[in-house]
Amino acid sequence: MPEREFLYEPYERFGEGLTTNRPWNVAALASVERLNGRVAMVGFMAAVIGELITGHGPAGQVLDLLRWYLR
């Protein structure tokens, strides 16, 4: 059985992979950033709806949850 050769990407300066125009980075970063943005919007709306329902902000909702869980 031949020995495997691992093909590692070359070392980059900090942040270089995000700013250079490499074909394998562009599509992956675009989809990941789109997903992150959508998840952030869902989380923000959940916090707003929770505040409308409970009358407490996000920190107050977490404290209410902890009080309910620890009683």
C-alpha positions in Angstrom: 0.0 0.0 0.0 1.6 3.3 -1.0 2.0 6.0 1.6 -0.5 8.8 1.4 0.7 12.3 0.7 -1.4 15.0 2.4 -1.8 18.2 0.5 -2.0 21.0 2.9 -2.8 24.6 1.8 0.2 26.9 2.1 0.5 29.1 5.2 -1.2 32.4 4.9 -0.8 35.7 6.7 -3.7 36.5 9.2 -6.8 37.3 7.2 -5.2 36.7 3.8 -7.6 33.8 2.9 -10.6 36.1 3.4 -9.3 39.0 1.3 -7.6 37.2 -1.6 -9.6 36.2 -4.7 -9.3 32.4 -4.6 -11.9 30.3 -6.3 -12.4 27.9 -3.4 -13.0 30.7 -0.9 -15.4 32.9 -2.8 -18.4 30.6 -3.0 -17.9 29.0 0.4 -17.6 32.4 2.1 -20.6 33.8 0.3 -22.9 31.0 1.4 -21.6 30.9 4.9 -22.0 34.6 5.4 -25.5 34.5 3.9 -26.4 31.7 6.4 -24.9 33.7 9.3 -26.9 36.8 8.3 -30.1 34.9 8.1 -29.6 33.1 11.4 -28.8 36.5 13.0 -32.0 37.9 11.6 -34.0 35.0 13.0 -32.4 35.5 16.4 -33.0 39.2 16.5 -36.7 38.7 15.6 -37.0 36.0 18.3 -35.6 38.5 20.8 -38.0 41.2 19.7 -41.1 38.8 19.7 -40.0 37.5 23.1 -39.8 41.1 24.4 -43.2 41.8 23.1 -44.6 38.7 24.8 -42.8 38.9 28.2 -42.1 42.6 28.5 -38.5 41.8 29.3 -35.4 42.3 27.1 -33.1 39.5 26.0 -31.2 39.5 29.3 -34.4 39.5 31.3 -35.7 36.6 29.3 -32.6 34.6 30.0 -32.9 35.4 33.7 -36.6 34.3 33.7 -35.6 31.1 32.0 -32.9 30.4 34.6 -35.3 31.2 37.5 -37.9 28.9 36.0 -35.3 26.1 35.5 -33.7 26.4 38.9 -36.9 26.6 41.0 
